[in-house]
Amino acid sequence: MIINKNTINAHNEQYHDRHQKQWSYAQSQINDIESLVKKIQAFQIAIPSWALGTGGTRFGRFSGGGEPANLEQKIDDIGLLHALNRNSGAISLHIPWDIPKDPIAIKNRASLLGIQFDAVNSNTFQDQKEQKLSYKFGSLQHTDKATRKQAIDHNIEVIQHGIELGSKSTTVWLSDGSCFPGQLNFREAFERTLDGLKQIYSHLPDDWKMFVEYKAFEPNFYSMTVGDWGQSLLYAQKLGPKAFTLVDLGHHLPNANIEQIVSLLIMEQKLGGFHFNDSKYGDDDLTVGSINPYQLFLIFNSLVEGMDRYAMNHTNGLAWMIDASHNVKDPLEDLMESVESILQTYAKALLIDQSALHHAQQANDVTMCQELLQNAYLTDVRPIVAEARLRSGGALNPIGCFRENKIREQLIKARGSNTMSTGL
């Protein structure tokens, strides 16, 4: 379904006076506020095709009804999101869950909704129906050459699908690793994996990027062949200038200093992008900013400082994508909350006086360093983000508009109450 522009305008009229008061106050308090609004308007966050349905665990999955049953419906749902918040203008496909049967038709459908195609993602962490060889003991690291070739061929196929759709990057996440001591020769596993990545890398078009994603544990619990940012960086450095590290906020051991990791990867010009989510214990795939919003703010501080230092475009210098999926929220509402959290955190990071912070750092004025960060963090930037959305044609309160117009109920009526999205 497509949400009518008049519907959004009618919704905004309800909130107009209150927003104008809040916006006027923000204007009186914040310098160069117009620059912030423009940067927020330009900031686009890709939505993964697997996040439009209710997520799950190995224990079960509870559909909320009205889930998209195919890629066309997933694109339609992202079109709904983008119409409401104006910052969800891209989709990241997962292959083979969402193979486009008619790439031209799919591309046209997305274009009509203002949606572009972000990174395409491969899957060698599951055995697919009628798959000849199993990835039970790994894919690119596997001791069997034929299994490795199968994984390599799949990744090359993913790149071809991306080319057809206009994507410019591919993400490789491997579940490869070991569960018991002695199960795996670490050096040989690394070398086999590197060889496979090199073969995949050789099929990248000149204007493409490869993102090598890492994860500290799960599904393997003794070792992961791409287990941390250092291993990912090693692969990226050995592969060449089109290979980068991708940071998933849930893929670290507890209390990891992700903001420091981000800073160093930018320094090495090897940070490729982000999978945004939040977690309490591990890879929990929770709504962005729902558990530790201050950590997200510190990460964005490193991002803004580093990107400005190396003259990187905030909008497209890195790949921005949500990677969250769980059981208990409406998927579309969860995605709206995540996008809003990212935008608000980005806005707060833009408020940091980086020149003053650097001066305080050079003077070892620890108190002032903390004051500068917390003053920005505690600033209410919601009117700024809302103003950016309003100017772009979105809803002042996306979730409010979604609920007022009973969009989930309409989706259930159109698709049924027992539909279950493809993917996880």
C-alpha positions as CSV (number, residue, x, y, z in Angstrom):
1,M,0.0,0.0,0.0
2,I,1.0,3.6,-0.5
3,I,0.3,6.3,2.1
4,N,-1.4,9.3,0.6
5,K,0.5,12.6,0.9
6,N,-2.8,14.3,2.0
7,T,-2.9,11.8,4.9
8,I,0.5,12.9,6.1
9,N,-0.5,16.6,5.7
10,A,-3.6,16.0,7.7
11,H,-1.6,14.3,10.4
12,N,1.0,17.1,10.5
13,E,-1.8,19.7,10.9
14,Q,-2.6,18.3,14.3
15,Y,1.0,18.8,15.5
16,H,1.7,22.0,13.7
17,D,1.4,24.5,16.5
18,R,3.2,22.4,19.1
19,H,6.1,21.7,16.7
20,Q,6.4,25.4,15.8
21,K,6.8,26.3,19.4
22,Q,9.5,23.7,19.9
23,W,11.2,24.6,16.7
24,S,11.3,28.3,17.5
25,Y,12.9,27.5,20.9
26,A,15.5,25.3,19.3
27,Q,16.3,28.1,16.8
28,S,16.9,30.4,19.7
29,Q,19.3,28.0,21.4
30,I,21.3,26.4,18.7
31,N,23.8,28.1,16.3
32,D,23.8,27.3,12.6
33,I,20.7,25.2,13.0
34,E,19.9,25.3,9.3
35,S,23.1,23.4,8.5
36,L,22.0,20.7,10.9
37,V,18.6,20.4,9.3
38,K,20.1,20.0,5.8
39,K,22.6,17.3,7.0
40,I,19.8,15.4,8.7
41,Q,17.6,15.6,5.6
42,A,20.4,14.1,3.5
43,F,21.1,11.3,5.8
44,Q,19.7,8.0,4.5
45,I,19.6,4.7,6.3
46,A,19.2,1.4,4.4
47,I,16.6,-1.0,5.6
48,P,17.4,-4.7,5.4
49,S,14.9,-6.9,3.5
50,W,14.8,-9.4,6.4
51,A,13.7,-6.8,8.9
52,L,10.2,-6.2,7.5
53,G,8.9,-9.4,9.2
54,T,8.8,-10.4,12.8
55,G,12.2,-11.8,13.9
56,G,12.7,-14.9,16.0
57,T,15.0,-17.2,17.8
58,R,15.7,-20.9,17.6
59,F,12.8,-21.4,20.1
60,G,10.1,-19.9,17.9
61,R,8.8,-17.0,15.9
62,F,5.5,-15.2,16.4
63,S,4.1,-13.4,13.3
64,G,2.3,-10.2,13.9
65,G,0.2,-10.4,10.8
66,G,0.3,-8.5,7.5
67,E,4.0,-9.4,6.9
68,P,5.4,-9.1,3.4
69,A,5.4,-12.4,1.6
70,N,7.7,-11.5,-1.2
71,L,10.3,-8.9,-2.3
72,E,7.7,-6.7,-3.9
73,Q,5.8,-6.3,-0.7
74,K,9.0,-5.7,1.3
75,I,9.8,-2.9,-1.1
76,D,6.3,-1.5,-0.6
77,D,6.8,-1.6,3.2
78,I,10.0,0.3,2.9
79,G,8.2,2.8,0.7
80,L,5.8,3.3,3.6
81,L,8.6,3.9,6.0
82,H,10.3,6.3,3.6
83,A,7.1,8.2,3.0
84,L,6.6,8.6,6.8
85,N,10.2,9.5,7.9
86,R,12.0,10.5,4.6
87,N,15.2,8.9,5.8
88,S,14.7,5.3,4.8
89,G,15.4,5.6,1.1
90,A,17.4,2.4,0.5
91,I,16.9,-1.4,0.8
92,S,19.7,-4.0,1.5
93,L,18.8,-7.3,0.0
94,H,19.7,-10.7,1.4
95,I,20.3,-13.5,-1.1
96,P,18.9,-16.1,-1.5
97,W,16.0,-15.0,0.8
98,D,15.1,-12.2,-1.7
99,I,16.3,-13.1,-5.1
100,P,14.7,-10.6,-7.7
101,K,12.9,-12.7,-10.3
102,D,12.5,-9.7,-12.6
103,P,15.3,-7.2,-11.8
104,I,14.0,-4.5,-14.1
105,A,10.5,-4.7,-12.6
106,I,11.9,-4.7,-9.1
107,K,14.1,-1.8,-9.8
108,N,11.3,0.2,-11.3
109,R,9.0,-0.5,-8.4
110,A,11.6,0.7,-5.9
111,S,12.3,3.8,-8.0
112,L,8.7,4.8,-7.9
113,L,8.9,4.8,-4.1
114,G,12.2,6.7,-4.0
115,I,14.1,3.6,-2.9
116,Q,17.6,2.7,-4.0
117,F,19.5,-0.6,-3.5
118,D,22.2,-0.6,-0.9
119,A,24.6,-3.5,-0.2
120,V,23.6,-7.0,-1.2
121,N,24.3,-9.7,1.4
122,S,25.3,-13.3,0.9
123,N,24.3,-16.3,3.0
124,T,26.7,-19.1,3.8
125,F,25.6,-19.5,7.4
126,Q,22.6,-21.7,6.5
127,D,22.1,-24.7,4.2
128,Q,19.4,-23.8,1.6
129,K,16.9,-26.3,0.3
130,E,18.4,-28.7,-2.2
131,Q,21.9,-27.3,-1.5
132,K,24.4,-29.9,-2.6
133,L,27.1,-29.4,0.1
134,S,26.7,-28.4,3.7
135,Y,28.2,-25.4,5.6
136,K,28.0,-27.2,8.9
137,F,31.8,-27.0,9.3
138,G,32.2,-23.7,7.5
139,S,32.1,-22.2,4.1
140,L,35.2,-20.3,2.9
141,Q,37.2,-21.9,5.7
142,H,36.0,-25.4,4.9
143,T,38.6,-28.2,4.5
144,D,36.7,-29.4,1.4
145,K,37.6,-27.5,-1.8
146,A,34.2,-28.2,-3.4
147,T,32.4,-26.7,-0.5
148,R,34.6,-23.6,-0.6
149,K,33.9,-23.2,-4.3
150,Q,30.2,-23.5,-3.7
151,A,30.4,-20.6,-1.2
152,I,32.5,-18.6,-3.6
153,D,30.1,-19.1,-6.5
154,H,27.2,-18.0,-4.3
155,N,28.9,-14.8,-3.4
156,I,29.7,-14.1,-7.1
157,E,26.0,-14.7,-7.9
158,V,25.1,-12.2,-5.2
159,I,27.3,-9.6,-6.8
160,Q,25.6,-10.3,-10.2
161,H,22.2,-9.7,-8.6
162,G,23.5,-6.4,-7.2
163,I,24.8,-5.2,-10.5
164,E,21.4,-5.8,-12.1
165,L,19.7,-3.7,-9.4
166,G,22.2,-0.9,-9.3
167,S,23.8,-1.7,-6.0
168,K,27.5,-0.7,-5.4
169,S,28.6,-3.0,-2.6
170,T,28.4,-6.5,-1.1
171,T,28.6,-7.6,2.5
172,V,30.2,-10.9,3.4
173,W,29.5,-12.2,6.9
174,L,30.8,-15.7,7.7
175,S,29.6,-17.9,10.5
176,D,32.8,-19.9,10.0
177,G,34.7,-20.9,13.1
178,S,34.9,-23.8,15.6
179,C,33.2,-24.9,18.8
180,F,35.9,-27.0,20.4
181,P,39.6,-26.7,21.0
182,G,41.6,-28.6,18.4
183,Q,38.8,-28.7,15.9
184,L,40.4,-26.1,13.6
185,N,43.8,-25.0,12.5
186,F,43.4,-21.3,12.9
187,R,46.2,-20.3,10.4
188,E,44.9,-22.7,7.7
189,A,41.3,-21.5,8.2
190,F,42.4,-17.9,7.8
191,E,44.4,-18.7,4.6
192,R,41.6,-20.7,3.0
193,T,39.1,-17.9,3.8
194,L,41.5,-15.2,2.4
195,D,41.8,-17.2,-0.8
196,G,38.1,-17.4,-1.1
197,L,37.6,-13.7,-0.5
198,K,40.2,-12.9,-3.1
199,Q,38.3,-14.9,-5.7
200,I,35.1,-13.1,-4.8
201,Y,36.9,-9.7,-4.7
202,S,38.2,-10.3,-8.2
203,H,34.6,-10.2,-9.5
204,L,33.8,-6.8,-8.0
205,P,33.1,-4.0,-10.6
206,D,35.6,-1.1,-10.4
207,D,33.1,1.2,-8.6
208,W,32.1,-1.4,-6.0
209,K,33.1,-2.1,-2.4
210,M,33.3,-5.3,-0.4
211,F,32.4,-5.1,3.3
212,V,33.9,-7.8,5.5
213,E,31.8,-8.2,8.6
214,Y,33.0,-9.7,11.8
215,K,31.4,-11.3,14.9
216,A,33.0,-12.3,18.2
217,F,30.9,-15.4,18.7
218,E,27.8,-17.3,17.5
219,P,27.1,-19.7,15.9
220,N,30.6,-20.9,16.8
221,F,31.7,-20.4,20.4
222,Y,35.4,-21.3,20.6
223,S,36.6,-19.4,17.6
224,M,35.3,-17.3,14.7
225,T,37.4,-17.0,11.5
226,V,36.4,-13.4,11.2
227,G,36.0,-12.8,14.9
228,D,36.9,-9.2,15.5
229,W,37.7,-5.9,13.8
230,G,41.4,-6.7,13.7
231,Q,40.8,-9.9,11.7
232,S,38.4,-8.1,9.4
233,L,41.0,-5.3,8.9
234,L,43.7,-7.9,8.0
235,Y,41.5,-9.3,5.3
236,A,40.5,-5.9,4.0
237,Q,44.2,-4.8,3.8
238,K,45.2,-7.9,2.1
239,L,42.4,-7.8,-0.4
240,G,42.9,-4.3,-1.7
241,P,41.4,-0.8,-1.9
242,K,37.8,-1.9,-2.6
243,A,37.6,-4.0,0.7
244,F,36.5,-2.5,4.0
245,T,35.6,-3.5,7.5
246,L,31.9,-3.4,8.4
247,V,31.0,-2.7,12.0
248,D,27.9,-4.4,13.5
249,L,27.2,-2.8,16.9
250,G,26.0,-6.2,18.3
251,H,29.1,-8.2,17.1
252,H,31.5,-7.4,20.0
253,L,32.3,-8.8,23.4
254,P,30.8,-7.0,26.3
255,N,32.1,-3.5,27.1
256,A,34.1,-3.3,23.8
257,N,35.2,0.3,23.1
258,I,33.4,0.5,19.7
259,E,34.0,4.3,19.4
260,Q,37.8,3.7,19.5
261,I,37.5,0.9,16.9
262,V,35.6,3.3,14.7
263,S,38.2,6.0,15.1
264,L,41.1,3.8,14.2
265,L,39.3,2.2,11.2
266,I,38.6,5.7,9.8
267,M,42.2,6.6,10.4
268,E,43.3,3.6,8.3
269,Q,40.6,4.5,5.7
270,K,39.1,1.0,6.0
271,L,35.8,1.7,7.7
272,G,33.1,0.7,5.2
273,G,29.9,1.1,7.1
274,F,27.6,0.1,9.9
275,H,24.9,-2.3,10.9
276,F,23.0,-0.5,13.6
277,N,21.2,-2.3,16.5
278,D,21.5,-2.4,20.3
279,S,22.1,-5.2,22.8
280,K,22.1,-6.0,26.5
281,Y,24.1,-9.3,26.4
282,G,25.3,-10.1,22.9
283,D,23.9,-10.0,19.4
284,D,20.4,-9.2,20.7
285,D,19.2,-7.3,17.6
286,L,17.3,-4.7,19.7
287,T,16.0,-1.3,18.6
288,V,18.8,1.1,18.0
289,G,19.5,3.3,21.1
290,S,17.1,1.3,23.3
291,I,19.7,0.0,25.7
292,N,22.8,2.2,25.6
293,P,22.1,5.4,23.8
294,Y,25.1,7.2,25.2
295,Q,27.5,4.6,23.6
296,L,25.8,5.3,20.3
297,F,26.4,9.0,20.8
298,L,30.1,8.4,21.6
299,I,30.3,6.3,18.4
300,F,28.8,9.1,16.4
301,N,31.2,11.5,17.9
302,S,34.1,9.4,16.6
303,L,32.3,9.2,13.2
304,V,31.7,12.9,12.8
305,E,35.2,13.9,14.0
306,G,36.8,11.3,11.8
307,M,34.8,11.9,8.7
308,D,35.3,15.6,8.9
309,R,39.1,15.1,9.5
310,Y,39.3,13.1,6.3
311,A,36.8,15.1,4.3
312,M,34.3,12.3,3.9
313,N,30.7,12.9,2.9
314,H,28.4,12.2,5.8
315,T,25.7,11.0,3.5
316,N,27.5,8.5,1.3
317,G,31.0,8.3,2.7
318,L,30.0,5.2,4.6
319,A,27.2,2.7,4.3
320,W,24.5,3.1,6.9
321,M,22.1,0.2,7.6
322,I,19.9,-1.2,10.3
323,D,20.4,-4.8,11.2
324,A,17.8,-5.7,13.9
325,S,15.0,-8.3,14.0
326,H,13.1,-9.7,17.0
327,N,9.8,-11.0,18.2
328,V,7.9,-8.5,20.3
329,K,7.4,-5.3,18.3
330,D,5.7,-4.4,15.1
331,P,8.6,-4.5,12.6
332,L,7.7,-1.2,10.9
333,E,7.3,0.6,14.2
334,D,10.6,-0.8,15.4
335,L,12.3,0.4,12.2
336,M,10.8,3.9,12.6
337,E,12.1,4.0,16.2
338,S,15.6,2.9,15.1
339,V,15.8,5.4,12.3
340,E,14.7,8.2,14.6
341,S,17.3,7.2,17.2
342,I,20.1,7.2,14.6
343,L,19.0,10.7,13.4
344,Q,18.7,12.2,16.8
345,T,22.1,10.8,17.8
346,Y,23.7,12.0,14.6
347,A,22.2,15.5,15.3
348,K,23.7,15.5,18.9
349,A,27.1,14.6,17.6
350,L,26.9,17.5,15.1
351,L,26.4,19.8,18.0
352,I,29.7,18.9,19.6
353,D,32.2,21.8,19.3
354,Q,35.0,19.7,17.9
355,S,37.5,22.6,18.0
356,A,36.8,23.3,21.7
357,L,37.0,19.6,22.4
358,H,40.3,19.2,20.7
359,H,41.6,22.2,22.6
360,A,40.5,20.7,25.9
361,Q,42.1,17.4,25.0
362,Q,45.4,19.1,24.2
363,A,45.3,20.9,27.5
364,N,44.4,17.6,29.4
365,D,41.3,19.4,30.7
366,V,39.3,16.2,31.4
367,T,36.4,18.0,33.0
368,M,35.8,20.2,30.1
369,C,36.0,17.3,27.7
370,Q,33.2,15.6,29.5
371,E,31.2,18.8,29.8
372,L,31.4,19.4,26.0
373,L,30.2,15.9,25.2
374,Q,27.4,15.8,27.8
375,N,26.1,19.3,26.9
376,A,25.6,18.1,23.3
377,Y,24.2,14.8,24.4
378,L,21.6,16.4,26.8
379,T,20.4,18.8,24.1
380,D,16.8,18.1,22.9
381,V,17.3,17.7,19.2
382,R,13.9,16.2,18.5
383,P,12.5,19.5,17.1
384,I,15.5,19.6,14.7
385,V,14.9,16.1,13.4
386,A,11.2,16.7,13.1
387,E,11.7,19.9,11.2
388,A,14.0,18.1,8.7
389,R,11.4,15.4,8.2
390,L,8.7,18.0,7.8
391,R,10.6,19.9,5.1
392,S,11.2,16.6,3.3
393,G,7.5,15.8,3.2
394,G,7.4,13.3,6.1
395,A,5.2,13.0,9.1
396,L,6.0,15.0,12.3
397,N,5.2,11.9,14.3
398,P,5.8,8.8,12.1
399,I,4.6,6.2,14.5
400,G,1.6,8.4,15.5
401,C,0.7,8.7,11.8
402,F,1.1,4.9,11.3
403,R,-1.2,4.1,14.2
404,E,-3.8,6.9,13.5
405,N,-4.3,5.5,10.0
406,K,-4.3,1.8,11.2
407,I,-1.7,0.9,8.6
408,R,-0.9,-2.4,10.3
409,E,-4.6,-3.3,10.3
410,Q,-4.8,-2.4,6.6
411,L,-1.8,-4.6,5.8
412,I,-3.3,-7.5,7.7
413,K,-6.6,-7.1,5.8
414,A,-4.7,-7.1,2.5
415,R,-2.2,-9.9,3.3
416,G,-3.8,-11.9,6.0
417,S,-3.1,-12.5,9.7
418,N,-1.0,-15.6,9.3
419,T,1.6,-14.4,6.8
420,M,5.2,-14.9,7.6
421,S,8.0,-13.0,5.9
422,T,10.8,-14.8,4.1
423,G,14.2,-14.9,5.8
424,L,14.9,-15.3,9.5
